[in-house]
Amino acid sequence: STLFPYTTLFRSSYNPFYFINQLEEYGYDFPEAEKIRIKYNLPIDSHERCEAGVRYGYKKEIFKDGHVYATPEQLRFLAKKYLGLDQAVLEQKITEMLNNRFIVRDLFVKEGIYLHEYYDMECYIASKLFEMSSQNQGNATVIPDFDAINRKMGIELDTDQINAISTAINSPVTIITGGPGTGKTTIVKGILAAFIARSEERRVGKECRS
C-alpha cells in the first residue's frame, strides 16, 4: 500500500519500538529505536521501551552464554543498564512486566525469570519429554558388553559414562548435558557402539539359528 511509508513514519515517531520484531534481521533493534525516541523526546518509561530494552538485554547478557532465563539480580542489572531508570521506577516496571506476563517467574526454578515465549517453549519441550519418557518400551533390560565397547573405542569408560550409556540404551529418551570437555561426545560414541554391538549380536544369532 502507498500508505505504508506514512504509517511507518507515524508509528516510528509515536512508538519507535513497534517494528523491532519485524526489522531486527535488518539491523533495526533497541539502540536504533532509542535514537528515534531521543529525537522525538518520547517518554523514557513507556512500557514499549521497557519491554524492548529488557528483551534486548536478554539477548546481549543472557542468551549469548546459552542461558534462557535470568536471575532477579541479572534482570535488575540488564534493565538498569539498558533502560537507565531510577531504582524505584525500575522495580515498578519489572513488577508490571511480571503482572502482564511479558516476563515469567519459573514455578520450579524460583530464581529463574524468562521472557514469556521462552518460558512457554521450555514448558512445551518439558511436557513432550515427559510424555516420551513415560512410554513403555516393553523390552527386557539390555546390559551392554562394556568390555567390548571399551576395546572398540580404545578407552576406559568411567562409572558415570557407563551409567549414562546403560540408561540411554534402556530408555525411550535420554538427555545428556554438560559443559565443554565433560564427556558428552564420548557418551554418544559409547551409545552408538552399544547399539552396533547389539545389532551384531542379533545378526550372529539369526545366522546361527539358520
Order of alpha helices (4+ residues) and beta strands (2+ residues): alpha-alpha-alpha-alpha-alpha-alpha-beta-beta-alpha-alpha-alpha-alpha
